[in-house]
Amino acid sequence: MSSLPSQHPTLSLHLTDLTLTPLITSSSSPTHLESLTSLTSSAITSQTTAQRANLGRPQRIMVEYPDSGAVVLQSYLDPRESGGGHSEPEPGSKYKHGHDHDHDADADADPDDATARTGSDDAAAPVLIGVVVAASSDDAREARRAAARLERIGREFQKEWAAQGLEQDTDGRSTPE
């Protein structure tokens, strides 16, 4: 998992939770980390804005700059949606905007309420945000592959957290109230 950034040395990769705690990062300096954290924060704002506009929860957003400029890919890994038929992009597939237009109880929740976005169960896996930045559109294909891998790793983290939470619930050591 930690080798993912080394597999894509021309890209910036960042996976965090909603509190902006880095789980995986290619950050090489405090300034670079600050930039990736800022991009992640704006990704969270974009997600909140989409919810407030009644567009549902986006799965992915891709930003391309003109004149072969940078490409920014943002992925939203909500554990409530991992088993709901939403597929992750395969390497080499077209990375597209994904909007969940299905109405559910969470669509009416306050988007600023972290409990509503992560679920009320403390043992549940957190929502994760993945960010991949390519310096030019020439690296967009590699960025899409790296984003798909980052999403798979994030889903693995979430499955482990959920399993640990269930294990704690069933053996009585730590049951959330």
Contacts in CASP RR format, 6 or more apart in sequence:
PFRMAT RR
TARGET T0000
AUTHOR 0000-0000-0000
METHOD contacts of the structure
MODEL  1
MSSLPSQHPTLSLHLTDLTLTPLITSSSSPTHLESLTSLTSSAITSQTTA
QRANLGRPQRIMVEYPDSGAVVLQSYLDPRESGGGHSEPEPGSKYKHGHD
HDHDADADADPDDATARTGSDDAAAPVLIGVVVAASSDDAREARRAAARL
ERIGREFQKEWAAQGLEQDTDGRSTPE
1 24 0 8 1.000
1 153 0 8 1.000
1 156 0 8 1.000
2 24 0 8 1.000
4 13 0 8 1.000
4 24 0 8 1.000
4 146 0 8 1.000
4 149 0 8 1.000
4 150 0 8 1.000
4 153 0 8 1.000
5 11 0 8 1.000
5 13 0 8 1.000
5 24 0 8 1.000
5 25 0 8 1.000
5 26 0 8 1.000
7 146 0 8 1.000
7 149 0 8 1.000
8 26 0 8 1.000
8 142 0 8 1.000
8 146 0 8 1.000
10 134 0 8 1.000
10 135 0 8 1.000
10 139 0 8 1.000
10 142 0 8 1.000
11 26 0 8 1.000
11 132 0 8 1.000
11 133 0 8 1.000
11 134 0 8 1.000
11 139 0 8 1.000
11 142 0 8 1.000
11 143 0 8 1.000
11 146 0 8 1.000
12 26 0 8 1.000
12 27 0 8 1.000
12 32 0 8 1.000
12 35 0 8 1.000
12 36 0 8 1.000
12 131 0 8 1.000
12 132 0 8 1.000
12 133 0 8 1.000
13 24 0 8 1.000
13 25 0 8 1.000
13 26 0 8 1.000
13 130 0 8 1.000
13 131 0 8 1.000
13 132 0 8 1.000
13 146 0 8 1.000
13 150 0 8 1.000
14 22 0 8 1.000
14 24 0 8 1.000
14 25 0 8 1.000
14 26 0 8 1.000
14 27 0 8 1.000
14 36 0 8 1.000
14 37 0 8 1.000
14 39 0 8 1.000
14 40 0 8 1.000
14 130 0 8 1.000
14 131 0 8 1.000
14 132 0 8 1.000
15 22 0 8 1.000
15 23 0 8 1.000
15 24 0 8 1.000
15 25 0 8 1.000
15 128 0 8 1.000
15 129 0 8 1.000
15 130 0 8 1.000
15 131 0 8 1.000
15 150 0 8 1.000
15 153 0 8 1.000
15 154 0 8 1.000
16 22 0 8 1.000
16 23 0 8 1.000
16 37 0 8 1.000
16 40 0 8 1.000
16 128 0 8 1.000
16 129 0 8 1.000
16 130 0 8 1.000
17 23 0 8 1.000
17 126 0 8 1.000
17 127 0 8 1.000
17 128 0 8 1.000
17 129 0 8 1.000
18 44 0 8 1.000
18 114 0 8 1.000
18 117 0 8 1.000
18 118 0 8 1.000
18 126 0 8 1.000
18 127 0 8 1.000
18 129 0 8 1.000
20 37 0 8 1.000
20 40 0 8 1.000
20 41 0 8 1.000
22 33 0 8 1.000
22 36 0 8 1.000
22 37 0 8 1.000
23 128 0 8 1.000
23 154 0 8 1.000
23 157 0 8 1.000
24 150 0 8 1.000
24 153 0 8 1.000
25 33 0 8 1.000
25 36 0 8 1.000
26 36 0 8 1.000
27 33 0 8 1.000
27 36 0 8 1.000
36 131 0 8 1.000
36 133 0 8 1.000
39 72 0 8 1.000
39 74 0 8 1.000
39 131 0 8 1.000
39 133 0 8 1.000
40 74 0 8 1.000
40 129 0 8 1.000
40 130 0 8 1.000
40 131 0 8 1.000
43 61 0 8 1.000
43 74 0 8 1.000
43 76 0 8 1.000
43 129 0 8 1.000
43 130 0 8 1.000
43 131 0 8 1.000
44 129 0 8 1.000
46 58 0 8 1.000
46 61 0 8 1.000
46 74 0 8 1.000
47 57 0 8 1.000
47 58 0 8 1.000
47 76 0 8 1.000
47 111 0 8 1.000
48 111 0 8 1.000
48 112 0 8 1.000
50 56 0 8 1.000
50 57 0 8 1.000
50 58 0 8 1.000
50 99 0 8 1.000
51 57 0 8 1.000
51 107 0 8 1.000
51 111 0 8 1.000
52 111 0 8 1.000
54 107 0 8 1.000
55 99 0 8 1.000
55 101 0 8 1.000
56 99 0 8 1.000
56 100 0 8 1.000
56 101 0 8 1.000
56 102 0 8 1.000
56 107 0 8 1.000
57 76 0 8 1.000
57 78 0 8 1.000
57 81 0 8 1.000
57 99 0 8 1.000
57 100 0 8 1.000
57 106 0 8 1.000
57 107 0 8 1.000
58 76 0 8 1.000
58 97 0 8 1.000
58 98 0 8 1.000
58 99 0 8 1.000
58 100 0 8 1.000
59 75 0 8 1.000
59 76 0 8 1.000
59 81 0 8 1.000
59 86 0 8 1.000
59 98 0 8 1.000
59 99 0 8 1.000
59 100 0 8 1.000
60 73 0 8 1.000
60 74 0 8 1.000
60 75 0 8 1.000
60 76 0 8 1.000
60 89 0 8 1.000
60 95 0 8 1.000
60 96 0 8 1.000
60 97 0 8 1.000
60 98 0 8 1.000
60 147 0 8 1.000
61 73 0 8 1.000
61 74 0 8 1.000
61 97 0 8 1.000
62 71 0 8 1.000
62 72 0 8 1.000
62 73 0 8 1.000
62 74 0 8 1.000
62 95 0 8 1.000
62 96 0 8 1.000
62 97 0 8 1.000
63 71 0 8 1.000
63 72 0 8 1.000
63 73 0 8 1.000
63 74 0 8 1.000
64 70 0 8 1.000
64 71 0 8 1.000
64 137 0 8 1.000
64 140 0 8 1.000
65 71 0 8 1.000
65 137 0 8 1.000
68 136 0 8 1.000
68 137 0 8 1.000
68 138 0 8 1.000
69 135 0 8 1.000
69 136 0 8 1.000
69 137 0 8 1.000
70 133 0 8 1.000
70 134 0 8 1.000
70 135 0 8 1.000
70 136 0 8 1.000
70 137 0 8 1.000
71 133 0 8 1.000
71 134 0 8 1.000
71 136 0 8 1.000
71 137 0 8 1.000
71 139 0 8 1.000
71 140 0 8 1.000
71 143 0 8 1.000
72 131 0 8 1.000
72 132 0 8 1.000
72 133 0 8 1.000
73 95 0 8 1.000
73 131 0 8 1.000
73 132 0 8 1.000
73 133 0 8 1.000
73 143 0 8 1.000
73 144 0 8 1.000
73 147 0 8 1.000
74 129 0 8 1.000
74 130 0 8 1.000
74 131 0 8 1.000
75 129 0 8 1.000
75 130 0 8 1.000
75 131 0 8 1.000
75 132 0 8 1.000
75 147 0 8 1.000
75 150 0 8 1.000
75 151 0 8 1.000
76 127 0 8 1.000
76 128 0 8 1.000
76 129 0 8 1.000
76 130 0 8 1.000
77 127 0 8 1.000
77 128 0 8 1.000
77 129 0 8 1.000
77 130 0 8 1.000
77 151 0 8 1.000
77 154 0 8 1.000
77 155 0 8 1.000
77 158 0 8 1.000
78 117 0 8 1.000
78 127 0 8 1.000
79 124 0 8 1.000
79 125 0 8 1.000
79 126 0 8 1.000
79 127 0 8 1.000
79 158 0 8 1.000
79 162 0 8 1.000
80 106 0 8 1.000
80 119 0 8 1.000
81 100 0 8 1.000
82 155 0 8 1.000
82 158 0 8 1.000
82 159 0 8 1.000
86 100 0 8 1.000
88 148 0 8 1.000
88 151 0 8 1.000
88 152 0 8 1.000
88 155 0 8 1.000
89 95 0 8 1.000
89 96 0 8 1.000
89 144 0 8 1.000
89 147 0 8 1.000
89 148 0 8 1.000
89 151 0 8 1.000
90 148 0 8 1.000
91 144 0 8 1.000
91 145 0 8 1.000
91 148 0 8 1.000
91 149 0 8 1.000
92 141 0 8 1.000
92 144 0 8 1.000
92 145 0 8 1.000
92 148 0 8 1.000
93 144 0 8 1.000
93 148 0 8 1.000
94 144 0 8 1.000
95 140 0 8 1.000
95 143 0 8 1.000
95 144 0 8 1.000
95 147 0 8 1.000
95 148 0 8 1.000
106 116 0 8 1.000
106 117 0 8 1.000
109 116 0 8 1.000
109 117 0 8 1.000
110 116 0 8 1.000
111 117 0 8 1.000
117 127 0 8 1.000
118 124 0 8 1.000
118 126 0 8 1.000
118 127 0 8 1.000
121 176 0 8 1.000
122 176 0 8 1.000
123 161 0 8 1.000
123 162 0 8 1.000
123 164 0 8 1.000
123 165 0 8 1.000
123 166 0 8 1.000
123 168 0 8 1.000
123 169 0 8 1.000
123 174 0 8 1.000
123 176 0 8 1.000
124 161 0 8 1.000
124 162 0 8 1.000
124 165 0 8 1.000
125 157 0 8 1.000
125 158 0 8 1.000
125 159 0 8 1.000
125 161 0 8 1.000
125 162 0 8 1.000
126 158 0 8 1.000
126 161 0 8 1.000
128 154 0 8 1.000
128 157 0 8 1.000
128 158 0 8 1.000
130 147 0 8 1.000
130 150 0 8 1.000
130 151 0 8 1.000
132 143 0 8 1.000
132 146 0 8 1.000
132 147 0 8 1.000
132 150 0 8 1.000
133 143 0 8 1.000
134 140 0 8 1.000
134 142 0 8 1.000
134 143 0 8 1.000
165 174 0 8 1.000
168 174 0 8 1.000
168 175 0 8 1.000
169 175 0 8 1.000
169 176 0 8 1.000
END
